[in-house]
Amino acid sequence: MIESMDVRHVPGADAFSEPNTAPARRARCAHCHGPFGMIRRRRSGRQFCSVACMDGYDDALRETVRAKARWYDLIDRLRARNT
Ligand SMILES: [Zn+2]
């Protein structure tokens, strides 16, 4: 008979579940990855800490799209040259 005060380890059984000791994943700014202050701004499913971060994220996104367009243009020109 197992008494309720028996604290011996039972093989194969988990110990009492400990509280989650991993640090909680807090939401961070999508651009600077910093913590939020009192105000957070949202645009297109992302959260930003400031208007400057929203604009910076847009600029970085625009530059990424431009870089992809340059690569696709280059590939198209090379294909056109080889045909
Ligand atoms: Zn930010």
PDB file of the backbone (N, CA, C, O) and the ligand in Angstrom, with CONECT records:
HET     ZN  A 101       1
ATOM      1  N   MET A   1       0.840  -1.185   0.000  1.00  0.00           N
ATOM      2  CA  MET A   1       0.000   0.000   0.000  1.00  0.00           C
ATOM      3  C   MET A   1       0.885   1.249   0.000  1.00  0.00           C
ATOM      4  O   MET A   1       1.853   1.338   0.756  1.00  0.00           O
ATOM      5  N   ILE A   2       0.546   2.189  -0.840  1.00  0.00           N
ATOM      6  CA  ILE A   2       1.304   3.430  -0.913  1.00  0.00           C
ATOM      7  C   ILE A   2       0.563   4.485  -0.110  1.00  0.00           C
ATOM      8  O   ILE A   2      -0.613   4.774  -0.329  1.00  0.00           O
ATOM      9  N   GLU A   3       1.287   5.028   0.801  1.00  0.00           N
ATOM     10  CA  GLU A   3       0.666   6.082   1.594  1.00  0.00           C
ATOM     11  C   GLU A   3       0.818   7.422   0.903  1.00  0.00           C
ATOM     12  O   GLU A   3       1.743   7.614   0.114  1.00  0.00           O
ATOM     13  N   SER A   4      -0.036   8.302   1.177  1.00  0.00           N
ATOM     14  CA  SER A   4      -0.008   9.606   0.493  1.00  0.00           C
ATOM     15  C   SER A   4       1.225  10.415   0.840  1.00  0.00           C
ATOM     16  O   SER A   4       1.582  11.323   0.089  1.00  0.00           O
ATOM     17  N   MET A   5       1.882  10.127   1.936  1.00  0.00           N
ATOM     18  CA  MET A   5       3.063  10.890   2.323  1.00  0.00           C
ATOM     19  C   MET A   5       4.346  10.221   1.850  1.00  0.00           C
ATOM     20  O   MET A   5       5.438  10.705   2.148  1.00  0.00           O
ATOM     21  N   ASP A   6       4.233   9.125   1.123  1.00  0.00           N
ATOM     22  CA  ASP A   6       5.402   8.415   0.617  1.00  0.00           C
ATOM     23  C   ASP A   6       6.035   9.252  -0.491  1.00  0.00           C
ATOM     24  O   ASP A   6       5.385   9.501  -1.507  1.00  0.00           O
ATOM     25  N   VAL A   7       7.289   9.695  -0.327  1.00  0.00           N
ATOM     26  CA  VAL A   7       7.934  10.572  -1.299  1.00  0.00           C
ATOM     27  C   VAL A   7       9.024   9.850  -2.077  1.00  0.00           C
ATOM     28  O   VAL A   7       9.817  10.496  -2.761  1.00  0.00           O
ATOM     29  N   ARG A   8       9.082   8.532  -1.987  1.00  0.00           N
ATOM     30  CA  ARG A   8      10.107   7.812  -2.726  1.00  0.00           C
ATOM     31  C   ARG A   8       9.839   7.927  -4.223  1.00  0.00           C
ATOM     32  O   ARG A   8       8.689   8.041  -4.646  1.00  0.00           O
ATOM     33  N   HIS A   9      10.900   7.895  -5.018  1.00  0.00           N
ATOM     34  CA  HIS A   9      10.772   7.993  -6.462  1.00  0.00           C
ATOM     35  C   HIS A   9      10.274   6.680  -7.024  1.00  0.00           C
ATOM     36  O   HIS A   9      10.843   5.628  -6.736  1.00  0.00           O
ATOM     37  N   VAL A  10       9.246   6.724  -7.802  1.00  0.00           N
ATOM     38  CA  VAL A  10       8.717   5.546  -8.466  1.00  0.00           C
ATOM     39  C   VAL A  10       9.341   5.496  -9.857  1.00  0.00           C
ATOM     40  O   VAL A  10       9.159   6.430 -10.638  1.00  0.00           O
ATOM     41  N   PRO A  11      10.083   4.414 -10.192  1.00  0.00           N
ATOM     42  CA  PRO A  11      10.711   4.342 -11.509  1.00  0.00           C
ATOM     43  C   PRO A  11       9.676   4.455 -12.626  1.00  0.00           C
ATOM     44  O   PRO A  11       8.607   3.847 -12.561  1.00  0.00           O
ATOM     45  N   GLY A  12      10.007   5.237 -13.645  1.00  0.00           N
ATOM     46  CA  GLY A  12       9.101   5.402 -14.779  1.00  0.00           C
ATOM     47  C   GLY A  12       8.051   6.464 -14.563  1.00  0.00           C
ATOM     48  O   GLY A  12       7.321   6.806 -15.493  1.00  0.00           O
ATOM     49  N   ALA A  13       7.959   6.983 -13.383  1.00  0.00           N
ATOM     50  CA  ALA A  13       6.968   8.022 -13.139  1.00  0.00           C
ATOM     51  C   ALA A  13       7.661   9.372 -13.071  1.00  0.00           C
ATOM     52  O   ALA A  13       8.746   9.500 -12.502  1.00  0.00           O
ATOM     53  N   ASP A  14       7.032  10.363 -13.649  1.00  0.00           N
ATOM     54  CA  ASP A  14       7.594  11.720 -13.588  1.00  0.00           C
ATOM     55  C   ASP A  14       7.433  12.275 -12.189  1.00  0.00           C
ATOM     56  O   ASP A  14       6.485  11.969 -11.466  1.00  0.00           O
ATOM     57  N   ALA A  15       8.384  13.091 -11.847  1.00  0.00           N
ATOM     58  CA  ALA A  15       8.233  13.804 -10.589  1.00  0.00           C
ATOM     59  C   ALA A  15       7.071  14.785 -10.741  1.00  0.00           C
ATOM     60  O   ALA A  15       6.560  14.983 -11.843  1.00  0.00           O
ATOM     61  N   PHE A  16       6.681  15.361  -9.693  1.00  0.00           N
ATOM     62  CA  PHE A  16       5.644  16.377  -9.798  1.00  0.00           C
ATOM     63  C   PHE A  16       6.087  17.394 -10.824  1.00  0.00           C
ATOM     64  O   PHE A  16       7.232  17.844 -10.821  1.00  0.00           O
ATOM     65  N   SER A  17       5.178  17.748 -11.692  1.00  0.00           N
ATOM     66  CA  SER A  17       5.577  18.662 -12.751  1.00  0.00           C
ATOM     67  C   SER A  17       6.016  19.981 -12.136  1.00  0.00           C
ATOM     68  O   SER A  17       5.308  20.607 -11.347  1.00  0.00           O
ATOM     69  N   GLU A  18       7.227  20.373 -12.540  1.00  0.00           N
ATOM     70  CA  GLU A  18       7.754  21.632 -12.033  1.00  0.00           C
ATOM     71  C   GLU A  18       7.140  22.775 -12.827  1.00  0.00           C
ATOM     72  O   GLU A  18       6.754  22.596 -13.982  1.00  0.00           O
ATOM     73  N   PRO A  19       7.053  23.903 -12.235  1.00  0.00           N
ATOM     74  CA  PRO A  19       6.581  25.043 -13.012  1.00  0.00           C
ATOM     75  C   PRO A  19       7.545  25.307 -14.160  1.00  0.00           C
ATOM     76  O   PRO A  19       8.745  25.054 -14.054  1.00  0.00           O
ATOM     77  N   ASN A  20       7.009  25.811 -15.241  1.00  0.00           N
ATOM     78  CA  ASN A  20       7.832  26.048 -16.418  1.00  0.00           C
ATOM     79  C   ASN A  20       8.954  27.018 -16.060  1.00  0.00           C
ATOM     80  O   ASN A  20       8.714  28.195 -15.788  1.00  0.00           O
ATOM     81  N   THR A  21      10.174  26.507 -16.066  1.00  0.00           N
ATOM     82  CA  THR A  21      11.298  27.346 -15.676  1.00  0.00           C
ATOM     83  C   THR A  21      11.921  28.072 -16.861  1.00  0.00           C
ATOM     84  O   THR A  21      12.745  28.969 -16.683  1.00  0.00           O
ATOM     85  N   ALA A  22      11.516  27.674 -18.098  1.00  0.00           N
ATOM     86  CA  ALA A  22      12.061  28.367 -19.270  1.00  0.00           C
ATOM     87  C   ALA A  22      11.530  29.788 -19.291  1.00  0.00           C
ATOM     88  O   ALA A  22      10.372  30.031 -18.950  1.00  0.00           O
ATOM     89  N   PRO A  23      12.373  30.723 -19.689  1.00  0.00           N
ATOM     90  CA  PRO A  23      11.885  32.103 -19.741  1.00  0.00           C
ATOM     91  C   PRO A  23      10.765  32.236 -20.762  1.00  0.00           C
ATOM     92  O   PRO A  23      10.829  31.672 -21.855  1.00  0.00           O
ATOM     93  N   ALA A  24       9.766  32.973 -20.397  1.00  0.00           N
ATOM     94  CA  ALA A  24       8.628  33.146 -21.292  1.00  0.00           C
ATOM     95  C   ALA A  24       9.084  33.921 -22.520  1.00  0.00           C
ATOM     96  O   ALA A  24       9.854  34.877 -22.425  1.00  0.00           O
ATOM     97  N   ARG A  25       8.595  33.489 -23.661  1.00  0.00           N
ATOM     98  CA  ARG A  25       8.936  34.207 -24.892  1.00  0.00           C
ATOM     99  C   ARG A  25       8.061  35.430 -24.969  1.00  0.00           C
ATOM    100  O   ARG A  25       6.846  35.348 -25.152  1.00  0.00           O
ATOM    101  N   ARG A  26       8.689  36.530 -24.830  1.00  0.00           N
ATOM    102  CA  ARG A  26       7.932  37.762 -24.894  1.00  0.00           C
ATOM    103  C   ARG A  26       7.942  38.282 -26.310  1.00  0.00           C
ATOM    104  O   ARG A  26       8.883  38.056 -27.071  1.00  0.00           O
ATOM    105  N   ALA A  27       6.893  38.974 -26.642  1.00  0.00           N
ATOM    106  CA  ALA A  27       6.814  39.558 -27.970  1.00  0.00           C
ATOM    107  C   ALA A  27       7.882  40.638 -28.084  1.00  0.00           C
ATOM    108  O   ALA A  27       8.126  41.394 -27.144  1.00  0.00           O
ATOM    109  N   ARG A  28       8.501  40.694 -29.233  1.00  0.00           N
ATOM    110  CA  ARG A  28       9.554  41.667 -29.493  1.00  0.00           C
ATOM    111  C   ARG A  28       9.210  42.434 -30.756  1.00  0.00           C
ATOM    112  O   ARG A  28       8.402  41.991 -31.573  1.00  0.00           O
ATOM    113  N   CYS A  29       9.829  43.575 -30.897  1.00  0.00           N
ATOM    114  CA  CYS A  29       9.645  44.407 -32.085  1.00  0.00           C
ATOM    115  C   CYS A  29      10.136  43.629 -33.311  1.00  0.00           C
ATOM    116  O   CYS A  29      11.188  42.992 -33.270  1.00  0.00           O
ATOM    117  N   ALA A  30       9.357  43.688 -34.405  1.00  0.00           N
ATOM    118  CA  ALA A  30       9.714  42.938 -35.607  1.00  0.00           C
ATOM    119  C   ALA A  30      10.943  43.515 -36.292  1.00  0.00           C
ATOM    120  O   ALA A  30      11.582  42.824 -37.086  1.00  0.00           O
ATOM    121  N   HIS A  31      11.290  44.768 -36.004  1.00  0.00           N
ATOM    122  CA  HIS A  31      12.433  45.386 -36.691  1.00  0.00           C
ATOM    123  C   HIS A  31      13.683  45.385 -35.817  1.00  0.00           C
ATOM    124  O   HIS A  31      14.726  44.888 -36.242  1.00  0.00           O
ATOM    125  N   CYS A  32      13.599  45.930 -34.607  1.00  0.00           N
ATOM    126  CA  CYS A  32      14.803  46.062 -33.770  1.00  0.00           C
ATOM    127  C   CYS A  32      14.897  44.948 -32.722  1.00  0.00           C
ATOM    128  O   CYS A  32      15.900  44.857 -32.015  1.00  0.00           O
ATOM    129  N   HIS A  33      13.879  44.109 -32.614  1.00  0.00           N
ATOM    130  CA  HIS A  33      13.833  42.987 -31.671  1.00  0.00           C
ATOM    131  C   HIS A  33      13.952  43.442 -30.214  1.00  0.00           C
ATOM    132  O   HIS A  33      14.336  42.665 -29.340  1.00  0.00           O
ATOM    133  N   GLY A  34      13.626  44.679 -29.975  1.00  0.00           N
ATOM    134  CA  GLY A  34      13.656  45.199 -28.615  1.00  0.00           C
ATOM    135  C   GLY A  34      12.316  44.986 -27.918  1.00  0.00           C
ATOM    136  O   GLY A  34      11.312  44.687 -28.564  1.00  0.00           O
ATOM    137  N   PRO A  35      12.310  45.140 -26.614  1.00  0.00           N
ATOM    138  CA  PRO A  35      11.053  44.998 -25.876  1.00  0.00           C
ATOM    139  C   PRO A  35      10.129  46.185 -26.158  1.00  0.00           C
ATOM    140  O   PRO A  35      10.574  47.251 -26.585  1.00  0.00           O
ATOM    141  N   PHE A  36       8.868  45.980 -25.916  1.00  0.00           N
ATOM    142  CA  PHE A  36       7.903  47.045 -26.151  1.00  0.00           C
ATOM    143  C   PHE A  36       7.800  47.937 -24.937  1.00  0.00           C
ATOM    144  O   PHE A  36       8.026  47.507 -23.806  1.00  0.00           O
ATOM    145  N   GLY A  37       7.457  49.187 -25.189  1.00  0.00           N
ATOM    146  CA  GLY A  37       7.189  50.114 -24.097  1.00  0.00           C
ATOM    147  C   GLY A  37       5.708  50.131 -23.815  1.00  0.00           C
ATOM    148  O   GLY A  37       5.044  49.096 -23.881  1.00  0.00           O
ATOM    149  N   MET A  38       5.195  51.283 -23.505  1.00  0.00           N
ATOM    150  CA  MET A  38       3.774  51.402 -23.188  1.00  0.00           C
ATOM    151  C   MET A  38       2.913  51.249 -24.440  1.00  0.00           C
ATOM    152  O   MET A  38       1.775  50.785 -24.369  1.00  0.00           O
ATOM    153  N   ILE A  39       3.462  51.640 -25.574  1.00  0.00           N
ATOM    154  CA  ILE A  39       2.690  51.625 -26.817  1.00  0.00           C
ATOM    155  C   ILE A  39       3.353  50.666 -27.790  1.00  0.00           C
ATOM    156  O   ILE A  39       4.576  50.655 -27.931  1.00  0.00           O
ATOM    157  N   ARG A  40       2.540  49.864 -28.459  1.00  0.00           N
ATOM    158  CA  ARG A  40       3.082  49.068 -29.547  1.00  0.00           C
ATOM    159  C   ARG A  40       2.202  49.280 -30.773  1.00  0.00           C
ATOM    160  O   ARG A  40       0.978  49.375 -30.687  1.00  0.00           O
ATOM    161  N   ARG A  41       2.858  49.349 -31.886  1.00  0.00           N
ATOM    162  CA  ARG A  41       2.161  49.610 -33.141  1.00  0.00           C
ATOM    163  C   ARG A  41       2.088  48.331 -33.936  1.00  0.00           C
ATOM    164  O   ARG A  41       3.005  47.511 -33.908  1.00  0.00           O
ATOM    165  N   ARG A  42       0.989  48.167 -34.645  1.00  0.00           N
ATOM    166  CA  ARG A  42       0.782  46.949 -35.421  1.00  0.00           C
ATOM    167  C   ARG A  42       0.561  47.302 -36.881  1.00  0.00           C
ATOM    168  O   ARG A  42      -0.149  48.249 -37.218  1.00  0.00           O
ATOM    169  N   ARG A  43       1.188  46.518 -37.727  1.00  0.00           N
ATOM    170  CA  ARG A  43       0.959  46.658 -39.160  1.00  0.00           C
ATOM    171  C   ARG A  43       1.185  45.299 -39.804  1.00  0.00           C
ATOM    172  O   ARG A  43       2.213  44.656 -39.594  1.00  0.00           O
ATOM    173  N   SER A  44       0.222  44.884 -40.579  1.00  0.00           N
ATOM    174  CA  SER A  44       0.272  43.637 -41.354  1.00  0.00           C
ATOM    175  C   SER A  44       0.728  42.447 -40.500  1.00  0.00           C
ATOM    176  O   SER A  44       1.606  41.680 -40.895  1.00  0.00           O
ATOM    177  N   GLY A  45       0.114  42.316 -39.330  1.00  0.00           N
ATOM    178  CA  GLY A  45       0.368  41.157 -38.484  1.00  0.00           C
ATOM    179  C   GLY A  45       1.668  41.212 -37.716  1.00  0.00           C
ATOM    180  O   GLY A  45       2.002  40.253 -37.020  1.00  0.00           O
ATOM    181  N   ARG A  46       2.422  42.306 -37.815  1.00  0.00           N
ATOM    182  CA  ARG A  46       3.672  42.441 -37.071  1.00  0.00           C
ATOM    183  C   ARG A  46       3.520  43.554 -36.038  1.00  0.00           C
ATOM    184  O   ARG A  46       2.676  44.441 -36.166  1.00  0.00           O
ATOM    185  N   GLN A  47       4.358  43.478 -35.018  1.00  0.00           N
ATOM    186  CA  GLN A  47       4.296  44.482 -33.963  1.00  0.00           C
ATOM    187  C   GLN A  47       5.617  45.242 -33.910  1.00  0.00           C
ATOM    188  O   GLN A  47       6.696  44.662 -34.025  1.00  0.00           O
ATOM    189  N   PHE A  48       5.500  46.554 -33.733  1.00  0.00           N
ATOM    190  CA  PHE A  48       6.675  47.421 -33.722  1.00  0.00           C
ATOM    191  C   PHE A  48       6.654  48.290 -32.487  1.00  0.00           C
ATOM    192  O   PHE A  48       5.593  48.596 -31.943  1.00  0.00           O
ATOM    193  N   CYS A  49       7.851  48.691 -32.043  1.00  0.00           N
ATOM    194  CA  CYS A  49       7.938  49.513 -30.838  1.00  0.00           C
ATOM    195  C   CYS A  49       7.780  50.991 -31.146  1.00  0.00           C
ATOM    196  O   CYS A  49       7.448  51.773 -30.255  1.00  0.00           O
ATOM    197  N   SER A  50       8.010  51.387 -32.389  1.00  0.00           N
ATOM    198  CA  SER A  50       7.929  52.813 -32.706  1.00  0.00           C
ATOM    199  C   SER A  50       7.623  52.997 -34.188  1.00  0.00           C
ATOM    200  O   SER A  50       7.703  52.057 -34.979  1.00  0.00           O
ATOM    201  N   VAL A  51       7.275  54.217 -34.538  1.00  0.00           N
ATOM    202  CA  VAL A  51       7.023  54.545 -35.940  1.00  0.00           C
ATOM    203  C   VAL A  51       8.317  54.404 -36.738  1.00  0.00           C
ATOM    204  O   VAL A  51       8.292  53.978 -37.893  1.00  0.00           O
ATOM    205  N   ALA A  52       9.444  54.758 -36.127  1.00  0.00           N
ATOM    206  CA  ALA A  52      10.729  54.638 -36.821  1.00  0.00           C
ATOM    207  C   ALA A  52      11.002  53.176 -37.181  1.00  0.00           C
ATOM    208  O   ALA A  52      11.520  52.887 -38.260  1.00  0.00           O
ATOM    209  N   CYS A  53      10.652  52.253 -36.274  1.00  0.00           N
ATOM    210  CA  CYS A  53      10.858  50.840 -36.571  1.00  0.00           C
ATOM    211  C   CYS A  53       9.912  50.372 -37.673  1.00  0.00           C
ATOM    212  O   CYS A  53      10.295  49.555 -38.510  1.00  0.00           O
ATOM    213  N   MET A  54       8.666  50.887 -37.680  1.00  0.00           N
ATOM    214  CA  MET A  54       7.741  50.522 -38.761  1.00  0.00           C
ATOM    215  C   MET A  54       8.298  50.977 -40.092  1.00  0.00           C
ATOM    216  O   MET A  54       8.290  50.224 -41.066  1.00  0.00           O
ATOM    217  N   ASP A  55       8.789  52.226 -40.139  1.00  0.00           N
ATOM    218  CA  ASP A  55       9.343  52.747 -41.391  1.00  0.00           C
ATOM    219  C   ASP A  55      10.624  52.000 -41.779  1.00  0.00           C
ATOM    220  O   ASP A  55      10.845  51.714 -42.956  1.00  0.00           O
ATOM    221  N   GLY A  56      11.458  51.690 -40.798  1.00  0.00           N
ATOM    222  CA  GLY A  56      12.681  50.951 -41.086  1.00  0.00           C
ATOM    223  C   GLY A  56      12.387  49.555 -41.618  1.00  0.00           C
ATOM    224  O   GLY A  56      13.061  49.073 -42.528  1.00  0.00           O
ATOM    225  N   TYR A  57      11.381  48.915 -41.046  1.00  0.00           N
ATOM    226  CA  TYR A  57      11.004  47.584 -41.525  1.00  0.00           C
ATOM    227  C   TYR A  57      10.498  47.671 -42.957  1.00  0.00           C
ATOM    228  O   TYR A  57      10.844  46.836 -43.792  1.00  0.00           O
ATOM    229  N   ASP A  58       9.673  48.685 -43.245  1.00  0.00           N
ATOM    230  CA  ASP A  58       9.169  48.859 -44.612  1.00  0.00           C
ATOM    231  C   ASP A  58      10.308  49.109 -45.583  1.00  0.00           C
ATOM    232  O   ASP A  58      10.322  48.549 -46.679  1.00  0.00           O
ATOM    233  N   ASP A  59      11.266  49.947 -45.193  1.00  0.00           N
ATOM    234  CA  ASP A  59      12.399  50.221 -46.074  1.00  0.00           C
ATOM    235  C   ASP A  59      13.203  48.953 -46.348  1.00  0.00           C
ATOM    236  O   ASP A  59      13.594  48.692 -47.485  1.00  0.00           O
ATOM    237  N   ALA A  60      13.450  48.161 -45.291  1.00  0.00           N
ATOM    238  CA  ALA A  60      14.217  46.925 -45.463  1.00  0.00           C
ATOM    239  C   ALA A  60      13.466  45.949 -46.355  1.00  0.00           C
ATOM    240  O   ALA A  60      14.064  45.267 -47.187  1.00  0.00           O
ATOM    241  N   LEU A  61      12.147  45.887 -46.174  1.00  0.00           N
ATOM    242  CA  LEU A  61      11.338  44.993 -47.010  1.00  0.00           C
ATOM    243  C   LEU A  61      11.367  45.437 -48.462  1.00  0.00           C
ATOM    244  O   LEU A  61      11.495  44.621 -49.375  1.00  0.00           O
ATOM    245  N   ARG A  62      11.245  46.758 -48.661  1.00  0.00           N
ATOM    246  CA  ARG A  62      11.277  47.286 -50.024  1.00  0.00           C
ATOM    247  C   ARG A  62      12.624  46.989 -50.683  1.00  0.00           C
ATOM    248  O   ARG A  62      12.671  46.623 -51.857  1.00  0.00           O
ATOM    249  N   GLU A  63      13.708  47.143 -49.944  1.00  0.00           N
ATOM    250  CA  GLU A  63      15.030  46.866 -50.502  1.00  0.00           C
ATOM    251  C   GLU A  63      15.180  45.378 -50.836  1.00  0.00           C
ATOM    252  O   GLU A  63      15.806  45.034 -51.839  1.00  0.00           O
ATOM    253  N   THR A  64      14.622  44.506 -50.020  1.00  0.00           N
ATOM    254  CA  THR A  64      14.670  43.071 -50.313  1.00  0.00           C
ATOM    255  C   THR A  64      13.923  42.753 -51.600  1.00  0.00           C
ATOM    256  O   THR A  64      14.392  41.961 -52.417  1.00  0.00           O
ATOM    257  N   VAL A  65      12.753  43.374 -51.781  1.00  0.00           N
ATOM    258  CA  VAL A  65      11.976  43.147 -52.995  1.00  0.00           C
ATOM    259  C   VAL A  65      12.741  43.672 -54.204  1.00  0.00           C
ATOM    260  O   VAL A  65      12.759  43.031 -55.255  1.00  0.00           O
ATOM    261  N   ARG A  66      13.377  44.845 -54.060  1.00  0.00           N
ATOM    262  CA  ARG A  66      14.161  45.402 -55.168  1.00  0.00           C
ATOM    263  C   ARG A  66      15.327  44.479 -55.526  1.00  0.00           C
ATOM    264  O   ARG A  66      15.617  44.270 -56.704  1.00  0.00           O
ATOM    265  N   ALA A  67      15.996  43.928 -54.505  1.00  0.00           N
ATOM    266  CA  ALA A  67      17.127  43.032 -54.766  1.00  0.00           C
ATOM    267  C   ALA A  67      16.661  41.778 -55.500  1.00  0.00           C
ATOM    268  O   ALA A  67      17.331  41.309 -56.420  1.00  0.00           O
ATOM    269  N   LYS A  68      15.513  41.235 -55.092  1.00  0.00           N
ATOM    270  CA  LYS A  68      14.987  40.058 -55.802  1.00  0.00           C
ATOM    271  C   LYS A  68      14.663  40.405 -57.244  1.00  0.00           C
ATOM    272  O   LYS A  68      14.941  39.619 -58.150  1.00  0.00           O
ATOM    273  N   ALA A  69      14.070  41.589 -57.467  1.00  0.00           N
ATOM    274  CA  ALA A  69      13.723  42.003 -58.829  1.00  0.00           C
ATOM    275  C   ALA A  69      14.973  42.130 -59.678  1.00  0.00           C
ATOM    276  O   ALA A  69      14.969  41.764 -60.854  1.00  0.00           O
ATOM    277  N   ARG A  70      16.067  42.659 -59.077  1.00  0.00           N
ATOM    278  CA  ARG A  70      17.318  42.767 -59.845  1.00  0.00           C
ATOM    279  C   ARG A  70      17.832  41.388 -60.244  1.00  0.00           C
ATOM    280  O   ARG A  70      18.287  41.195 -61.371  1.00  0.00           O
ATOM    281  N   TRP A  71      17.758  40.425 -59.319  1.00  0.00           N
ATOM    282  CA  TRP A  71      18.207  39.069 -59.630  1.00  0.00           C
ATOM    283  C   TRP A  71      17.348  38.458 -60.735  1.00  0.00           C
ATOM    284  O   TRP A  71      17.876  37.836 -61.657  1.00  0.00           O
ATOM    285  N   TYR A  72      16.037  38.630 -60.648  1.00  0.00           N
ATOM    286  CA  TYR A  72      15.168  38.059 -61.678  1.00  0.00           C
ATOM    287  C   TYR A  72      15.419  38.721 -63.021  1.00  0.00           C
ATOM    288  O   TYR A  72      15.377  38.051 -64.053  1.00  0.00           O
ATOM    289  N   ASP A  73      15.678  40.028 -63.031  1.00  0.00           N
ATOM    290  CA  ASP A  73      16.015  40.701 -64.284  1.00  0.00           C
ATOM    291  C   ASP A  73      17.288  40.130 -64.881  1.00  0.00           C
ATOM    292  O   ASP A  73      17.369  39.880 -66.083  1.00  0.00           O
ATOM    293  N   LEU A  74      18.288  39.925 -64.018  1.00  0.00           N
ATOM    294  CA  LEU A  74      19.550  39.364 -64.490  1.00  0.00           C
ATOM    295  C   LEU A  74      19.340  37.970 -65.080  1.00  0.00           C
ATOM    296  O   LEU A  74      19.872  37.656 -66.144  1.00  0.00           O
ATOM    297  N   ILE A  75      18.573  37.146 -64.392  1.00  0.00           N
ATOM    298  CA  ILE A  75      18.317  35.785 -64.876  1.00  0.00           C
ATOM    299  C   ILE A  75      17.585  35.836 -66.204  1.00  0.00           C
ATOM    300  O   ILE A  75      17.903  35.070 -67.114  1.00  0.00           O
ATOM    301  N   ASP A  76      16.598  36.735 -66.332  1.00  0.00           N
ATOM    302  CA  ASP A  76      15.867  36.853 -67.591  1.00  0.00           C
ATOM    303  C   ASP A  76      16.785  37.289 -68.719  1.00  0.00           C
ATOM    304  O   ASP A  76      16.686  36.781 -69.836  1.00  0.00           O
ATOM    305  N   ARG A  77      17.694  38.243 -68.427  1.00  0.00           N
ATOM    306  CA  ARG A  77      18.606  38.711 -69.478  1.00  0.00           C
ATOM    307  C   ARG A  77      19.557  37.593 -69.905  1.00  0.00           C
ATOM    308  O   ARG A  77      19.836  37.436 -71.093  1.00  0.00           O
ATOM    309  N   LEU A  78      20.051  36.824 -68.947  1.00  0.00           N
ATOM    310  CA  LEU A  78      20.955  35.727 -69.277  1.00  0.00           C
ATOM    311  C   LEU A  78      20.241  34.650 -70.077  1.00  0.00           C
ATOM    312  O   LEU A  78      20.813  34.080 -71.007  1.00  0.00           O
ATOM    313  N   ARG A  79      18.994  34.370 -69.719  1.00  0.00           N
ATOM    314  CA  ARG A  79      18.229  33.379 -70.476  1.00  0.00           C
ATOM    315  C   ARG A  79      17.978  33.862 -71.903  1.00  0.00           C
ATOM    316  O   ARG A  79      18.085  33.090 -72.856  1.00  0.00           O
ATOM    317  N   ALA A  80      17.643  35.149 -72.040  1.00  0.00           N
ATOM    318  CA  ALA A  80      17.370  35.705 -73.361  1.00  0.00           C
ATOM    319  C   ALA A  80      18.627  35.683 -74.223  1.00  0.00           C
ATOM    320  O   ALA A  80      18.543  35.489 -75.436  1.00  0.00           O
ATOM    321  N   ARG A  81      19.792  35.881 -73.608  1.00  0.00           N
ATOM    322  CA  ARG A  81      21.039  35.874 -74.355  1.00  0.00           C
ATOM    323  C   ARG A  81      21.378  34.470 -74.853  1.00  0.00           C
ATOM    324  O   ARG A  81      21.920  34.298 -75.945  1.00  0.00           O
ATOM    325  N   ASN A  82      21.053  33.476 -74.038  1.00  0.00           N
ATOM    326  CA  ASN A  82      21.423  32.096 -74.367  1.00  0.00           C
ATOM    327  C   ASN A  82      20.442  31.393 -75.296  1.00  0.00           C
ATOM    328  O   ASN A  82      20.713  30.281 -75.747  1.00  0.00           O
ATOM    329  N   THR A  83      19.305  32.025 -75.589  1.00  0.00           N
ATOM    330  CA  THR A  83      18.353  31.350 -76.483  1.00  0.00           C
ATOM    331  C   THR A  83      18.449  31.879 -77.886  1.00  0.00           C
ATOM    332  O   THR A  83      17.722  31.424 -78.769  1.00  0.00           O
TER     333      THR A  83
HETATM  334 ZN    ZN A 101      11.659  48.469 -32.657  1.00  0.00          ZN2+
END
